[in-house]
Amino acid sequence: MNIAASLSPRSLEAPESGIVELVNYARGRDNLIPLWVGEGDLPTPAFISEAATSALAAGETFYTWQRGTPELRRALSDYYRRQFGKSLSAEHFYVVGSGMQAIKLTIEALTSPGDDMVLLTPAWPNFAAAAELSGVRPISVPLEFRDGRWQLDLERLEAAITPRTKALFVNTPSNPTGWTATHDDLRALLSLARKHGLWIMADEIYALYHYGGGRAPSFLDIMEEGDRVVFVNSFSKNWSMTGWRVGWIVAPPQMGQVLENLVQYSTSGVAQFMQKGAVAALDHGDDFVRENIAKATKSRDLLCDALIATNRVETLKPDGAIYAFLKIDGVKDSRVAALDIVDKTGVGLAPGTAFGPGGSLFMRACFLRDTAQVAEAADRLSRYIAAL
């Protein structure tokens, strides 16, 4: 029996992650420095884990609110008041099973099969794959790489918009490039969306990882009542909770029943005891986030300075996010190079081929790690580059 022939074409066409391919290839090796995935090296802090453990021990294991517990939605409202200076009621927040699910459900809410969504690339590959699985065509518009920096080409972006286009996906600060939209960039993007009647799906998961001082510019700073912007986010990066798989959506309250229904027919909600941990993260985690950002800043400088000093790496220190996106002189196929690098140095990098148009000559390194480990990775990579 040919099992594959009986499966849906859409599921068969779902691509293998180019990042996971590398991870699976070298996972578990001795002396490995894993810079390939987007997470730090610290486990979830005790004050978060203990809150979840206490709730679990207290029997908070039943079905709960599809939109998220009132306590967590209140904590999200408070978080946005502190970090973004915005008074958003709890009715704007919807708790979901990871940032990935936030993206998938938002695509389902905003689009229909046959629609187009435009995204800026290089980009985290899961967005385009999630769109395709929903029957939506992702249209890639590459950022320009000039003088070591990534820049938005608004004319190229507008040229990609057609009558089939339903939404723009904007990730800033960007994974993998570190490109961070200015307020002028955001105004231009919002103006474009208004002009063409488009939704904006804003992924601002790295908003606090901004190396220009303070958080990164946000659509929340410039949007007006009635603007069609939905935000997707996650607890993963700020609070070292990647394995928890808890995220959230910020959307107009008028979308509430639609999002609740989509949650019901996918996961039926996030476990209540996990939401207690998320409340602790929001209410008591600001100092931990500041420590993570301080560590990322030091490690960013250390890694980028060392690699730039080889005179064989084209990059500048990213303005935001937790990644260095590196173009190594002489590398023509980043997938082949990433396999070779992990074999010869034990440093795991994500190949730029995984990130769509514009990324194929690059490799991504996550620097949210202990500075001693990053220094060792930089030394290994520098020696490898010198031998090319």
C-alpha positions in Angstrom: 0.0 0.0 0.0 1.3 3.4 -0.9 0.5 5.4 2.2 1.9 8.7 0.9 -0.3 8.6 -2.2 -3.4 8.6 0.0 -2.4 11.7 2.0 -3.5 15.2 1.2 -1.2 17.0 -1.3 -1.0 20.0 1.0 0.4 18.0 3.8 2.8 16.2 1.5 4.1 19.5 0.3 4.9 20.8 3.8 8.7 21.4 3.7 11.2 19.9 6.1 12.6 22.7 8.3 16.1 23.5 7.1 17.0 24.4 10.7 15.7 21.2 12.2 17.6 19.2 9.5 20.8 20.5 10.9 19.7 20.0 14.5 18.7 16.4 13.8 22.0 15.8 12.0 24.2 16.8 14.9 22.1 16.7 18.0 23.7 15.1 21.0 27.3 15.3 19.9 30.1 15.9 22.4 31.5 19.4 22.7 28.7 20.9 20.7 27.9 24.6 20.9 24.3 24.9 19.5 23.7 28.3 18.1 21.2 27.0 15.5 17.9 27.5 17.2 16.3 30.6 18.7 16.7 30.1 22.4 19.0 31.0 25.2 21.0 28.6 27.4 19.2 29.3 30.6 16.3 27.1 31.9 13.1 28.7 32.9 13.7 30.7 36.1 12.5 29.1 39.4 9.8 31.7 40.2 8.0 30.8 37.0 8.3 27.0 37.3 7.3 27.1 41.0 4.1 29.0 40.2 3.2 26.4 37.6 4.2 23.5 39.9 2.1 24.9 42.8 -0.9 25.2 40.5 -0.4 21.7 39.2 -0.2 20.4 42.8 -3.4 22.3 43.7 -5.3 20.4 41.0 -5.5 23.1 38.3 -5.7 20.5 35.6 -9.2 20.9 34.2 -10.6 22.6 31.1 -10.2 26.3 31.3 -11.1 29.5 29.4 -10.5 29.1 25.7 -9.3 32.7 25.4 -7.0 32.4 28.4 -7.6 32.7 32.1 -8.8 36.1 33.3 -5.7 36.4 35.5 -3.3 35.9 32.6 -5.2 38.2 30.3 -5.1 40.9 33.0 -1.3 40.3 33.4 -0.9 40.8 29.6 -2.8 44.0 29.8 -0.6 45.2 32.6 2.5 44.2 30.6 1.5 46.2 27.6 0.8 49.2 29.9 4.4 49.0 31.3 6.3 48.1 28.2 4.3 49.9 25.4 2.5 52.6 27.3 -0.8 51.3 25.9 -4.1 50.8 27.8 -5.5 47.7 26.2 -8.3 45.9 28.0 -8.1 42.2 28.7 -10.5 41.6 25.8 -7.7 42.4 23.4 -5.6 39.3 24.5 -6.0 35.6 23.5 -3.8 32.9 25.0 -2.7 30.2 22.6 -0.4 27.2 22.5 2.8 29.0 21.4 3.8 31.8 19.1 3.7 29.3 16.2 0.0 28.6 17.0 -0.6 32.4 17.2 0.7 32.7 13.7 -1.3 29.7 12.4 -4.6 30.8 14.0 -4.2 34.4 12.8 -3.6 33.2 9.2 -6.8 31.1 9.5 -8.7 34.2 10.9 -7.5 36.7 8.3 -7.3 34.7 5.1 -9.1 32.2 2.8 -7.5 29.5 0.6 -6.3 31.2 -2.6 -5.4 34.5 -0.9 -1.9 35.9 -0.9 0.1 37.1 2.1 3.2 39.2 1.5 6.2 38.8 3.8 9.7 40.4 4.1 12.5 37.9 3.7 14.9 36.5 4.8 12.3 35.3 7.4 11.7 32.6 9.9 10.6 29.7 7.6 7.6 28.6 9.7 5.4 31.5 8.6 5.5 30.7 4.9 5.0 27.0 5.6 2.0 27.8 7.9 0.5 29.9 5.2 0.9 27.2 2.6 -0.7 24.6 4.9 -3.7 27.0 5.1 -4.0 27.2 1.3 -2.5 30.7 1.3 0.3 31.7 -1.1 3.2 33.4 0.7 4.8 36.2 -1.5 8.4 36.9 -0.5 9.8 40.4 -0.9 13.5 40.4 0.0 15.0 43.1 2.1 18.0 44.8 0.5 21.4 43.9 1.9 23.6 46.9 1.5 26.8 47.9 3.3 26.3 45.1 5.8 22.7 46.2 6.7 19.2 45.1 5.7 16.9 47.8 4.4 13.2 47.9 3.4 12.4 48.6 -0.2 8.9 50.0 0.0 8.4 50.2 -3.8 9.3 46.6 -4.3 6.9 45.7 -1.5 4.0 47.6 -3.0 4.7 46.0 -6.4 4.1 42.6 -4.9 0.6 43.5 -3.8 -2.2 42.3 -6.1 -6.0 42.0 -5.7 -5.4 38.6 -4.2 -3.3 40.0 -1.4 -5.0 39.9 2.0 -2.3 40.7 4.5 1.3 41.7 5.2 3.4 39.8 7.6 6.0 42.0 9.4 8.5 40.7 11.9 10.5 43.4 13.5 13.1 43.1 15.1 13.6 40.4 12.5 14.5 36.8 12.8 17.0 36.1 11.3 18.5 39.4 10.0 18.1 41.7 13.1 16.5 44.3 10.8 14.5 46.7 13.0 11.9 48.9 11.5 12.0 52.6 12.4 8.9 54.5 13.2 9.1 55.9 9.7 9.2 52.4 8.3 6.2 51.4 10.3 4.2 54.4 9.2 5.0 53.6 5.6 3.9 50.0 6.1 0.7 51.0 7.8 0.0 53.6 5.2 0.4 50.9 2.5 -1.9 48.6 4.3 -4.6 51.3 4.7 -4.2 52.2 1.0 -4.8 48.6 -0.2 -7.2 47.5 2.5 -4.8 44.9 4.0 -4.4 43.4 7.4 -0.9 43.5 9.1 0.2 40.6 11.1 2.9 42.0 13.3 5.4 39.6 15.0 7.1 41.8 17.6 8.4 38.9 19.7 11.8 40.5 19.9 10.6 44.0 20.7 12.5 44.2 24.0 15.8 42.9 22.4 16.6 46.3 20.9 20.2 47.5 21.1 19.5 51.1 20.3 18.2 51.8 23.8 14.7 51.0 25.1 12.4 48.6 23.2 12.1 48.6 19.5 9.5 50.8 17.6 6.1 49.1 17.5 2.9 49.5 15.4 1.3 50.2 18.7 3.2 53.5 18.8 1.6 54.8 15.6 -1.6 52.9 14.8 -5.1 54.5 15.2 -8.5 53.1 16.2 -9.8 50.9 13.4 -6.4 50.0 11.9 -6.3 46.4 11.0 -3.3 45.1 12.9 -3.0 41.8 14.8 0.0 41.0 16.9 1.4 37.5 17.5 3.8 36.9 20.4 5.2 34.2 22.7 6.6 33.7 26.2 9.6 31.8 24.7 12.4 34.3 24.3 11.9 36.9 27.1 11.5 34.4 29.9 13.4 31.3 28.7 10.2 29.4 28.2 10.7 27.9 24.7 9.6 24.4 25.7 6.4 25.6 27.4 4.7 26.4 24.1 2.6 29.3 25.4 1.9 32.4 23.3 -0.7 35.1 22.7 -2.5 37.2 20.2 -3.4 40.8 20.5 -6.4 41.6 18.3 -9.5 43.8 18.2 -12.1 42.5 20.7 -14.5 42.1 17.7 -12.4 39.1 16.7 -12.9 37.4 20.1 -15.4 34.8 19.2 -13.6 33.9 16.0 -10.3 33.4 17.8 -12.0 31.5 20.6 -13.6 29.1 18.1 -10.2 28.5 16.4 -8.6 27.7 19.7 -11.5 25.3 20.5 -11.0 23.3 17.3 -7.2 23.1 17.5 -6.0 22.7 21.1 -9.1 23.6 23.2 -7.0 25.9 25.3 -3.7 26.1 27.2 -3.3 24.2 30.5 -4.3 26.3 33.5 -1.2 25.4 35.5 1.0 26.6 32.6 -0.9 29.8 32.5 -0.1 30.4 36.2 3.6 30.2 35.2 3.0 32.7 32.5 1.3 35.1 34.9 4.4 34.8 37.2 6.6 35.6 34.2 4.7 38.8 33.4 4.2 40.0 36.9 7.6 39.2 38.3 9.9 38.7 35.3 11.0 42.2 34.3 14.4 41.9 36.0 15.0 38.5 34.4 14.3 39.9 31.0 16.7 42.8 31.6 19.4 40.3 32.5 18.7 38.3 29.3 19.0 41.5 27.2 22.2 42.5 29.0 23.7 39.1 28.3 22.6 39.2 24.6 24.2 42.6 24.2 27.6 41.4 25.5 27.4 38.2 23.5 26.4 40.0 20.3 29.4 42.4 20.6 31.8 39.6 21.3 30.6 37.3 18.5 30.3 40.0 15.8 33.6 41.7 16.7 35.5 38.5 16.5 34.0 37.4 13.2 34.3 40.9 11.6 37.9 40.9 12.6 38.6 37.9 10.3 38.0 40.3 7.3 36.1 37.3 5.8 32.6 37.9 7.3 30.2 40.5 6.0 27.8 41.7 8.7 27.3 44.4 11.2 26.0 44.1 14.7 22.2 43.6 14.5 19.9 46.4 15.8 17.6 43.9 17.4 16.6 40.3 18.0 19.1 37.6 19.2 20.8 36.6 16.0 23.9 37.3 13.9 23.2 36.7 10.2 26.6 36.1 8.7 27.9 36.1 5.1 31.2 34.3 5.0 33.5 35.0 2.0 33.7 32.0 -0.3 30.6 30.2 1.0 28.2 29.6 -2.0 25.9 27.0 -0.3 25.1 27.8 3.3 23.5 24.4 3.9 26.6 22.5 2.8 28.7 25.0 4.8 26.6 24.6 8.0 27.0 20.8 7.8 30.8 21.2 7.3 31.1 23.7 10.1 29.3 21.5 12.7 31.4 18.5 11.6 34.7 20.3 11.8 34.1 22.8 14.7 31.2 21.5 16.7 29.4 24.9 16.3 25.8 24.5 15.1 24.6 27.3 12.8 21.3 27.6 10.9 21.8 27.7 7.1 20.4 30.8 5.4 18.8 28.5 2.8 16.1 27.9 5.4 15.0 31.5 5.5 13.8 32.1 2.0 14.8 34.5 -0.8 17.8 36.7 0.1 19.2 34.4 2.7 20.9 31.6 0.8 24.5 32.9 1.2 24.1 33.6 5.0 24.1 31.6 8.2 22.3 32.4 11.5 23.9 32.2 14.9 21.8 32.7 18.1 24.0 34.6 20.6 21.7 34.5 23.6 24.2 32.4 25.6 26.9 32.6 28.2 29.7 34.8 27.0 32.3 32.2 27.6 30.5 29.8 25.3 30.0 32.5 22.7 33.7 33.3 22.9 34.6 29.7 22.3 32.2 29.5 19.4 33.7 32.7 17.9 37.2 31.3 18.2 36.3 28.0 16.5 34.5 29.8 13.7 37.4 32.2 13.2 39.9 29.4 12.9 37.6 27.6 10.4 37.2 30.8 8.3 40.9 31.4 8.3 41.4 27.9 6.8 39.0 28.4 4.0 
